[in-house]
Amino acid sequence: MERIYFDNNATTQPAPVVIQKMLRYLDEHFGNPSSGHRYGEAARHGLEQARARVATLINAEPNRVIFTSGGTEANNMAIASGAAANPARKHLLTSAVEHASVLKPLEFLARHQGYQLEVLPVATDGGLDLEEVAAAIRPETALVSLMAANNETGVVWPLAEIAALCRSRSVFFHCDAVQMAGKEEIDVRRLGVDYLSLAGHKLHGPKGIGALYVRRGAPLVPLILGAGQENGQRAGTENVAAAVGFGKACELAVESLPHYRSRISVMRDRLEKEILAAIPEARINGNEQPRLANTINVSFKNCASGALIQELDERGIAVSAHAACHSGDLTPSHVLAAMQVPETFQHGTLRISLSRFNTMDEVEALLAVLPGIVARSRRGFAA
Ligand SMILES: Cc1ncc(COP(=O)(O)O)c(C=O)c1O
């Protein structure tokens, strides 16, 4: 059976050239980048070339990019850094639909270190009200952390405006751009963002590698202490092969960006149009807002995501729900809850996330089976 992968917001398939490149750094160029000999030099060269490629994707200077173990660590590092910048400022601002790797460290600071955390609501279409953001920023605000694009719905927020607002109020701004990188252009210098997080595995690179961009002048608090790697900002021998793979993936993303939106959105639009035409009582969450071209978040009334995912998987098609699914029990998604998606719809949600490796034939294959699967799940739901 040909398998079809539509869960690219969870992770992407590493591009074949990414794997080839990584293998060379596991095998031939296995040296420690801090070593003074040729082995070290080769590894160092790979690492710095990778850093330059990651920097190019976001138009940063390479020395402003710190490699991390992934998006989660980059988010934690940015939050710890921005929050600690000024001891007199103890107010933190975020939104209700952020990834757990943003919400949890912010909650930790509120619970254990005397910060006050303010969580902004979103509209029913997933939009963020900039006036509300502006009104919530206070003289004691240390950091605003808002995502570039939502991992569940693909809804995109006006980053440049948010960054300008934070700048005008002298507040640090961290942006989790893990889902946007490689899908939309990001220019950190034009945006004027202070911290920006990236992850390799969301753009056809490897897992376990990410990066934090830190604007020159923005404070940085290292989370991992030890030797002087990453300019003393993140100790531990670098994961050179993963960094090199991430760098290659960024280079590929830069090449594909000009065509990404037009190529992927044709498939996304066809899927959405046909799903809405063929399946009654379906809704696309967030479709009234600007969105990533690759993400569909669709809810079917009186349906169980777990059953849909399982049946699709049996037919070789991988999609996800909005939430972790354990033996049929669904924990409602905090994102859909924040958007006030009715409960009768929330439990029947699928996230279908495409990549540039998907084809229209795969889209047609999903469309051929989905209406029947939803109808069967509804019969089971009613029983
Ligand atoms: C929006 C967002 N932020 C952060 C992360 C965490 O990245 P990582 O898996 O590399 O730790 C993810 C991954 O699911 C994500 O979607």
The ligand as a MOL file (V3000), in Angstrom:
LIG
                    3D

  0  0  0     0  0            999 V3000
M  V30 BEGIN CTAB
M  V30 COUNTS 16 16 0 0 0
M  V30 BEGIN ATOM
M  V30 1 C 4.2220 26.1960 17.2280 0
M  V30 2 C 5.2290 25.2320 17.7930 0
M  V30 3 N 6.1340 25.6600 18.6700 0
M  V30 4 C 7.0640 24.8340 19.1990 0
M  V30 5 C 7.1060 23.5020 18.8630 0
M  V30 6 C 8.1200 22.6190 19.5110 0
M  V30 7 O 9.1890 22.2940 18.6550 0
M  V30 8 P 10.0850 20.9980 18.9250 0
M  V30 9 O 9.2360 19.8220 18.6230 0
M  V30 10 O 11.2370 21.1360 17.9670 0
M  V30 11 O 10.5450 21.0630 20.3270 0
M  V30 12 C 6.1690 23.0060 17.9540 0
M  V30 13 C 6.1570 21.5680 17.6000 0
M  V30 14 O 5.1510 20.9040 17.5970 0
M  V30 15 C 5.1990 23.8940 17.3980 0
M  V30 16 O 4.2680 23.4720 16.5320 0
M  V30 END ATOM
M  V30 BEGIN BOND
M  V30 1 1 1 2
M  V30 2 1 2 3
M  V30 3 2 2 15
M  V30 4 2 3 4
M  V30 5 1 4 5
M  V30 6 1 5 6
M  V30 7 2 5 12
M  V30 8 1 6 7
M  V30 9 1 7 8
M  V30 10 2 8 9
M  V30 11 1 8 10
M  V30 12 1 8 11
M  V30 13 1 12 13
M  V30 14 1 12 15
M  V30 15 2 13 14
M  V30 16 1 15 16
M  V30 END BOND
M  V30 END CTAB
M  END
